[in-house]
């Protein structure tokens, strides 16, 4: 009985994690891109050398409606992630990551990458505003691993 209760709790917990990003398939920063449409490629490098954790570049600017293919390269020695959302959504999800630090991301707006690996996100920015990309692995955000996505 105990293992059944634990299994149910894990399933329900996983569902609530997904809602941290989106409600009913809606994302604050836009929507998953269409692979049949043109996209501008933006390479984002994740680093953790010299005692600092960071994204390069730490700021990107896009036009509302623009589709971006993010090529996310982990050039560090630690596992990192790239999560694109509002600052409030990332803060909420970061709190969940404190409870589930080994959570893997393979979502439309979030990817995990082991050292030396790359990941891709195809994204269409349908909403203007200031958004954030961040590594929400515990301690990484606080060490400086976040950046701004400005949509005009």
C-alpha positions in Angstrom: 0.0 0.0 0.0 2.8 2.4 0.9 4.4 2.0 -2.6 1.1 2.6 -4.3 0.6 5.8 -2.4 4.2 6.9 -3.3 3.6 6.1 -7.0 0.4 8.2 -7.0 2.1 11.0 -5.2 4.9 11.0 -7.8 2.5 11.0 -10.7 0.5 13.9 -9.2 3.7 15.8 -8.4 4.9 15.4 -12.0 1.7 16.8 -13.3 1.9 19.9 -11.1 5.5 20.5 -12.3 4.2 20.7 -15.9 1.7 23.3 -14.8 4.5 25.5 -13.5 5.3 26.2 -17.2 2.0 26.4 -18.8 -1.7 26.3 -18.1 -3.7 24.3 -20.7 -0.8 24.5 -23.2 -0.3 28.2 -23.0 3.2 29.6 -22.2 3.9 33.2 -21.1 6.7 33.7 -23.6 5.0 32.4 -26.6 4.5 28.9 -28.1 6.5 26.0 -29.5 7.8 26.8 -33.0 6.7 25.3 -36.3 9.6 23.3 -37.8 8.2 24.0 -41.3 8.7 27.8 -40.9 11.9 29.7 -41.1 13.7 30.5 -37.8 16.7 32.6 -36.8 19.3 30.5 -35.0 20.6 31.8 -31.6 23.4 29.8 -30.0 23.4 30.0 -26.2 26.4 28.7 -24.3 26.1 27.5 -20.7 29.3 27.9 -18.7 30.5 27.2 -15.2 34.2 27.9 -15.4 36.1 30.5 -13.3 33.7 29.9 -10.4 30.9 31.6 -12.2 27.8 30.1 -13.8 26.4 32.0 -16.8 24.7 32.0 -20.2 26.4 33.6 -23.2 24.8 35.8 -24.4 23.0 36.8 -21.2 20.5 38.9 -23.2 18.7 38.4 -26.4 16.3 40.6 -28.3 13.6 39.3 -30.6 10.6 40.7 -32.5 7.1 39.7 -31.5 6.1 36.9 -33.8 9.7 35.9 -34.5 10.7 32.2 -34.5 14.0 31.3 -32.9 15.9 28.1 -32.9 17.9 28.0 -29.7 21.0 25.9 -29.9 21.9 25.4 -26.3 25.5 24.2 -25.8 26.7 23.1 -22.3 30.4 24.0 -22.3 30.7 23.5 -18.6 31.6 20.6 -16.4 28.2 20.4 -14.6 24.7 19.5 -15.9 22.7 22.6 -16.7 19.3 23.5 -18.1 17.7 26.2 -20.1 14.2 27.2 -19.1 12.3 30.0 -21.0 9.4 31.6 -19.1 8.4 34.7 -17.1 10.5 35.6 -14.1 7.5 34.7 -11.8 7.1 31.3 -13.5 10.9 30.5 -13.2 10.8 31.5 -9.5 7.9 29.2 -8.9 9.5 26.3 -10.8 12.9 27.0 -9.1 11.2 26.4 -5.7 9.9 23.0 -7.1 13.5 22.2 -8.3 14.6 22.6 -4.7 12.4 19.6 -3.8 13.2 17.6 -7.0 16.8 18.7 -7.9 17.4 15.7 -10.3 14.4 16.5 -12.5 15.1 16.1 -16.2 13.6 18.6 -18.6 12.6 17.9 -22.2 9.7 20.3 -22.5 8.8 22.7 -25.3 10.4 25.6 -23.3 13.0 23.8 -21.2 15.8 21.4 -21.9 18.5 19.8 -19.7 22.0 19.2 -21.1 24.9 17.2 -19.7 28.4 18.6 -20.0 29.6 18.7 -23.6 26.1 18.1 -25.0 23.7 20.4 -26.9 20.0 20.7 -26.9 17.6 22.7 -29.1 14.4 24.6 -28.5 12.3 25.9 -31.4 10.2 28.8 -30.1 7.9 31.5 -31.5 7.6 34.6 -29.4 3.9 35.6 -29.6 3.9 37.9 -26.7 5.8 41.2 -26.2 7.6 41.8 -22.9 10.5 40.8 -20.8 11.0 37.1 -20.2 13.8 35.1 -18.7 15.9 32.0 -19.5 17.4 30.4 -16.5 19.1 27.3 -15.1 16.9 26.3 -12.2 19.1 23.5 -10.8 19.5 24.4 -7.1 22.2 27.0 -6.7 22.8 27.7 -10.4 20.4 30.6 -10.7 21.8 32.1 -7.5 25.3 31.8 -9.0 24.3 34.0 -11.9 22.9 31.5 -14.4 20.0 33.5 -15.9 19.4 35.9 -18.8 16.9 38.2 -20.4 14.8 37.6 -23.5 13.3 40.9 -24.5 10.4 40.7 -27.0 9.5 44.0 -28.9 
